Amino acid sequence: MPSLLNKLLGWLGLAPPRLRCRREVWNAGVAELERRTLSGRRESGAYLLGSNRPDGSREILEFVFYDDIDPAALATGIVTIRQTALPRLWEVCRSRGLGMVADVHVHPYGYGQSESDQANPVIPRIGHLALILPNFARGRPLPGLIGMYEFLGDGRWASHSDQGSRFFKLEA
C-alpha cells in the first residue's frame, strides 16, 4: 500500500514508479515470452517474482513462466491458470526468497484486457498488477506500449497503461 507521502508525491508527479526492472532482466524475459508463443500460435505468460523496495515500488527480479509451473497452462492456445499451479508457485517463491510482484502475458494484437482477463485475475487480491504485451511480445515492447492494470477488487481494474515509465521504469 503506498504511503501518504508517496500519494502526495504522486499528485505532484514526483512519486516513484510502482514497478521497476533491470533492462536486461526485462529483455530476456520478454524474448522468452515471445519464443514460447511458438511463432505466434499461442499466448504465453509469466509470474514476475521480486521484492518490495523501501520507496514502495516493487522490483521485478525474475520471470517464472506459466508453463514451467503448470505444463498445461498454454495447452489450449490461451493462458489458463489452474488453482493447482499456485501452491507450486508459492514453493518457488519460498525457495528463492522472493514474492510475486506482478504477472505478464501476451496477446496477439493490442494490450487491452479481455473479458476473461478482467474476470480472472491471476491473483485476485486488491493491488495485484497485471501486464499485457501486444503482438505476441514481438519487438520487445516497453512500458508506454504495454497494458498495465491494477486489480481493485469486485471485478474492477484501474489502467495505468498511459503512464508508461512513470508507472513501470526499466533501469540500467
C-alpha positions, 0 to 999 in steps of 0.5 A, spaced: 500 500 500 503 506 498 504 511 503 501 518 504 507 521 502 508 517 496 500 519 494 502 526 495 508 525 491 504 522 486 499 528 485 505 532 484 508 527 479 514 526 483 512 519 486 516 513 484 514 508 479 510 502 482 514 497 478 521 497 476 526 492 472 533 491 470 533 492 462 536 486 461 532 482 466 526 485 462 529 483 455 530 476 456 524 475 459 520 478 454 524 474 448 522 468 452 515 470 452 515 471 445 519 464 443 514 460 447 508 463 443 511 458 438 511 463 432 505 466 434 500 460 435 499 461 442 499 466 448 504 465 453 505 468 460 509 469 466 509 470 474 514 476 475 517 474 482 521 480 486 521 484 492 518 490 495 523 496 495 523 501 501 520 507 496 514 502 495 515 500 488 516 493 487 522 490 483 521 485 478 527 480 479 525 474 475 520 471 470 517 464 472 513 462 466 506 459 466 508 453 463 514 451 467 509 451 473 503 448 470 505 444 463 498 445 461 497 452 462 498 454 454 495 447 452 489 450 449 492 456 445 490 461 451 493 462 458 489 458 463 491 458 470 489 452 474 488 453 482 493 447 482 499 451 479 499 456 485 501 452 491 507 450 486 508 457 485 508 459 492 514 453 493 518 457 488 517 463 491 519 460 498 525 457 495 528 463 492 526 468 497 522 472 493 514 474 492 510 475 486 510 482 484 506 482 478 504 477 472 505 478 464 502 475 458 501 476 451 496 477 446 496 477 439 494 484 437 493 490 442 494 490 450 487 491 452 484 486 457 479 481 455 473 479 458 476 473 461 482 477 463 478 482 467 474 476 470 480 472 472 485 475 475 491 471 476 491 473 483 485 476 485 487 480 491 486 488 491 493 491 488 495 485 484 498 488 477 497 485 471 501 486 464 499 485 457 504 485 451 501 486 444 503 482 438 505 476 441 511 480 445 514 481 438 519 487 438 520 487 445 515 492 447 516 497 453 512 500 458 508 506 454 506 500 449 504 495 454 497 494 458 498 495 465 492 494 470 491 494 477 486 489 480 481 493 485 477 488 487 469 486 485 471 485 478 474 492 477 481 494 474 484 501 474 489 502 467 495 505 468 497 503 461 498 511 459 503 512 464 508 508 461 515 509 465 512 513 470 508 507 472 513 501 470 521 504 469 526 499 466 533 501 469 540 500 467 
